[in-house]
Amino acid sequence: MDLSAKRRLPPQVGEKFSNRKDIWKLFGGQYQQGVMKFPGEDFVNVFFKEDGPYPDEIDSETGVVEYRGKGLKGEQTLTAGNRLLENARLSKSPVRFWYRPVGGAWEFKSWATVFDRENIEEEDVQGNLAMRYLWFLVPVVSEHKELWPIEVLESPVNQISPTEISLIKNPRNLLADYARIARDLENNPTSLNFNPKPRSPQPKRRKRAKDIVIARAQGSCENDNCSGMPPDVKKDGTPIFQVDHIIQLSDGGPDQPDNMIALCPNCHAAKTLGGNRSEMTARLKTIALTRHSALTS
């Protein structure tokens, strides 16, 4: 029996399901792959599990999803789910973005477009350096393109080699290359924003800026008055940092490394919500400028 026949309507944004099997029972397909299509549909579904095996992230300021390609061991290839994502990128087709927080339910979080891709080198689950695909999914309000921001609709579709690595995600290499990357970022500033929140239409650029700020931190919170970092690390073994703009983009702050700081969650909360956040922001600005200047002079 085709269990998907029980449900005629497609999933709706905001709809939740207790597990992947419930989604499979209603819509068909399978319940293990992270990227797949429901039978009889053209839409790609992308599943993001907060406690999954990939070090994926959602940018807290922009909402852009940094999503690893499928394949936990060895070099990744543009096949299966990765091919579906690449085809969606090339055609600017809408995809469904599904999200499950730790201990929570699966939710059809939003529609998205596969805005860009970067080939990176990082450790696989066996600890070996290998090429991985990093996809950038930008949330959109609907599957109907006429409702998308003009910046998304008119953005060029980049031609990307399937094998050429554009970023070695290794803190030592990034730190050694800090000055060149920072100079490249300064020469190619962000000039467009998405709505309703300021969102860079260049997520690869923003990712590069975040990575060199994390490398600049060298494993420690950049707040000189930090009272203690979390003892745990992220899935990829890196410290639990939140890279924040010192002067927010919405307040006219530049999207540059000298206006960005790597903070542990405690210090990030203090900068955002603390009673002394104005004084803390001024001090963090000085710290970021000093560290940035030391690496670029």
C-alpha positions in Angstrom: 0.0 0.0 0.0 1.2 3.5 -0.9 1.1 5.2 2.5 1.6 8.6 0.9 -1.9 8.2 -0.6 -3.3 9.0 2.9 -2.3 12.6 2.3 -3.2 14.7 -0.8 -2.1 18.1 0.3 1.7 18.9 0.3 3.3 19.9 3.6 2.7 23.5 4.7 5.3 25.9 6.1 5.3 25.6 9.9 3.8 22.1 9.9 5.5 19.7 12.4 6.0 15.9 12.5 7.3 13.8 15.4 9.8 11.9 13.2 10.9 11.2 9.7 8.8 8.1 9.4 5.7 10.1 9.9 6.7 12.3 7.0 7.4 9.2 4.9 4.1 7.7 5.7 2.2 10.8 4.5 4.4 11.8 1.5 6.3 8.8 0.5 9.9 8.5 -0.6 12.2 7.4 2.2 13.1 8.5 5.7 16.9 8.4 5.9 18.5 10.6 3.2 19.1 14.2 4.0 18.2 15.4 0.6 15.3 13.9 -1.4 12.1 14.4 -3.4 8.7 13.1 -2.6 7.2 10.8 -5.3 5.5 12.7 -8.1 7.1 16.1 -7.1 9.8 18.3 -8.5 10.6 20.0 -5.2 13.8 19.0 -3.4 13.5 18.5 0.4 16.5 19.4 2.6 16.6 18.0 6.1 18.7 19.7 8.8 19.0 17.9 12.2 20.6 20.1 14.9 22.4 17.1 16.5 23.2 15.3 13.2 26.6 14.1 12.1 27.4 17.1 10.0 28.7 20.4 11.4 26.0 22.4 9.7 25.0 25.9 10.9 22.3 28.5 10.6 23.6 32.1 10.6 21.8 33.8 13.5 22.0 37.2 11.9 21.0 36.4 8.3 19.1 33.1 8.5 21.4 31.7 5.8 21.8 27.9 6.2 25.3 26.5 5.8 24.6 22.9 4.8 27.2 20.2 4.2 27.0 18.0 1.2 26.0 14.4 1.6 28.8 11.9 2.3 30.4 11.4 5.7 33.6 9.6 4.6 36.1 10.6 2.0 35.7 12.9 -1.0 32.2 14.0 -1.8 30.9 13.9 -5.3 28.0 15.6 -7.2 25.8 12.5 -7.1 22.5 11.5 -5.4 21.5 14.3 -2.9 24.4 16.5 -3.9 23.3 16.4 -7.5 19.8 17.4 -6.5 21.1 20.4 -4.7 23.4 21.4 -7.6 20.5 21.1 -10.0 18.4 23.3 -7.7 21.2 25.8 -7.5 21.7 26.0 -11.3 18.0 26.4 -11.9 17.3 28.6 -8.9 14.5 26.2 -8.0 12.8 26.5 -4.6 13.5 23.8 -2.0 11.8 22.9 1.2 14.0 23.4 4.3 13.1 21.0 7.1 14.6 21.6 10.6 14.7 19.5 13.8 16.1 21.0 17.0 17.7 18.8 19.6 14.9 16.7 21.2 12.3 18.4 19.1 10.0 17.7 16.2 10.7 18.0 12.4 9.3 21.2 11.0 8.9 22.4 7.5 10.7 25.6 8.5 10.7 27.6 5.2 11.1 27.6 1.5 14.7 28.3 0.4 16.8 28.7 -2.6 20.2 27.1 -3.0 22.0 30.4 -3.4 25.6 29.2 -3.8 28.2 26.5 -3.1 31.8 26.3 -2.0 34.2 23.4 -2.1 36.1 23.2 1.2 38.6 20.9 2.7 37.9 19.7 6.2 38.0 16.5 8.3 35.5 13.7 7.5 34.0 11.5 10.3 37.2 9.4 10.3 39.4 12.4 10.9 40.9 12.5 7.4 41.1 15.7 5.3 38.7 15.5 2.3 36.9 17.7 -0.1 33.4 18.6 1.1 30.6 20.7 -0.5 29.2 23.6 1.6 25.9 24.7 0.3 24.3 28.1 1.2 20.5 28.0 1.5 18.8 31.4 1.6 15.2 31.4 3.1 12.5 32.9 0.9 8.9 33.6 1.7 7.3 31.3 -0.8 7.9 28.8 -3.6 6.7 31.5 -6.0 9.7 33.3 -7.4 7.8 36.5 -8.1 7.7 37.0 -4.3 11.5 36.6 -3.9 13.8 39.6 -3.2 15.2 41.1 -6.4 18.7 40.5 -5.0 18.1 36.8 -5.1 16.4 36.7 -8.4 19.1 38.8 -10.2 22.1 37.2 -8.5 24.4 35.4 -11.0 24.6 31.6 -11.0 28.3 31.0 -10.4 30.1 28.3 -12.5 31.9 26.2 -9.9 34.3 23.4 -10.5 33.1 20.1 -9.0 36.6 19.3 -7.6 38.7 22.5 -7.1 38.9 23.4 -3.4 38.4 27.1 -2.7 38.9 27.1 1.0 41.0 25.0 3.3 39.1 25.1 6.6 42.1 24.8 8.9 42.6 27.5 11.5 46.4 27.6 11.1 46.2 28.1 7.4 43.4 30.7 7.7 45.4 32.6 10.4 48.5 32.6 8.1 46.4 33.9 5.3 44.4 36.4 7.4 45.9 39.5 5.8 45.2 38.4 2.2 41.6 37.2 2.9 40.9 40.4 4.9 42.2 42.5 2.0 40.0 40.6 -0.5 37.0 41.2 1.7 37.7 44.9 1.9 38.0 45.1 -1.9 34.7 43.4 -2.3 32.3 45.0 0.2 28.7 43.9 0.7 26.5 46.4 -1.1 23.1 44.8 -1.1 20.7 43.7 1.6 17.8 41.3 1.8 14.5 42.0 3.6 13.1 42.0 6.2 16.5 41.8 8.1 19.8 42.9 6.7 21.2 39.9 4.8 24.3 39.7 2.7 23.7 38.4 -0.8 27.2 37.0 -0.7 27.0 34.2 1.9 30.4 32.7 0.8 32.0 36.0 1.5 30.4 36.2 4.9 31.4 32.6 5.7 35.0 33.5 4.8 34.9 36.5 7.2 33.5 34.4 10.0 36.2 31.7 9.5 39.1 34.1 9.7 37.7 35.8 12.8 37.4 32.4 14.5 41.0 31.6 13.4 42.1 35.0 14.8 40.6 34.0 18.2 43.0 31.0 18.4 40.7 28.9 20.5 39.8 31.6 23.1 36.9 34.0 23.5 38.1 37.4 22.2 36.5 39.2 25.2 39.4 39.9 27.5 37.0 39.9 30.5 35.6 36.5 29.6 34.6 34.7 32.8 34.9 31.2 31.3 34.1 29.4 28.1 31.8 26.3 27.8 33.9 23.1 28.4 32.5 21.4 25.3 33.2 21.9 21.6 31.2 21.7 18.4 30.8 18.6 16.3 33.8 19.5 14.2 36.0 19.9 17.3 36.1 23.7 17.2 35.3 26.0 20.2 31.7 27.0 20.6 32.0 30.6 19.2 29.4 33.0 18.0 30.8 35.5 15.6 29.0 38.8 16.0 29.1 42.2 14.4 30.2 44.6 17.1 28.2 47.4 15.4 25.3 45.6 13.9 24.7 45.7 10.2 21.2 47.2 10.8 23.0 50.1 12.6 25.3 50.7 9.7 28.2 48.6 10.9 30.6 47.3 8.1 30.5 43.6 7.2 34.3 43.3 7.7 36.5 41.3 10.1 37.6 44.4 12.0 33.9 44.9 13.0 33.5 41.2 14.0 34.3 39.4 17.2 34.4 35.7 18.2 32.6 35.3 21.5 31.7 32.3 23.7 27.9 32.0 24.2 28.1 33.7 27.7 29.9 36.8 26.4 27.7 37.0 23.4 24.6 37.0 25.6 26.3 39.8 27.8 27.0 41.9 24.7 23.5 41.5 23.4 21.4 41.7 26.6 23.7 42.8 29.5 23.3 46.0 31.4 26.8 47.1 30.5 26.5 46.2 26.8 27.4 49.7 25.6 30.7 49.8 27.5 31.4 46.2 26.5 30.7 47.0 22.8 33.2 49.8 22.9 35.9 47.6 24.5 35.2 44.8 22.0 35.6 47.2 19.1 39.1 48.2 20.4 40.0 44.5 20.8 38.9 43.6 17.3 40.7 46.5 15.7 43.9 45.8 17.6 43.9 42.1 16.7 43.0 42.8 13.1 45.7 45.5 12.7 48.3 43.1 14.2 47.5 40.5 11.5 47.2 42.9 8.6 50.1 45.3 9.2 
